[in-house]
Amino acid sequence: MVHEPKQKVDLTRYLENQTFRFEYAFDENSTNEMMDRFTAQPLVETIFERGMATCFAYGQTGSGKTHVFDLLNRKAKLRVLEDGKQQVQVVGLHEKEVKCTEDVTDLRPSLPPSG
């Protein structure tokens, strides 16, 4: 549960309580393959079944979250800019059509070995 301090318009302070449920927790002995099998893979399958999915990775800085979820594509900086028409553009973004889970997993670069 997260207790978030808030303040009303009349400056009255209060706590907003938000409850989260964690399906899995992994320790330092967990492999990237194990985490992928229990987290990312089911989410991708849900998307292809017309569902919605969210993945929240929590952990100490440098603990491997970025590599596990391949968010930064080999640590390249993500550049999000606004063009002359005030449209958001992601530099280097490519669009690929996928039709199944395997198409998605084939797009991901190989994960570095665990350990």
Secondary structure, DSSP 4 states (H G I P E B T S, - for coil): -EEEEEE-TT--EEEEEE----S----TT--HHHHHHHTHHHHHHHHHTT----------TTSSHHHHHT-STTTPPP-EEE-TTS-EEETT-------SHHHHHHHSPPPPPP-
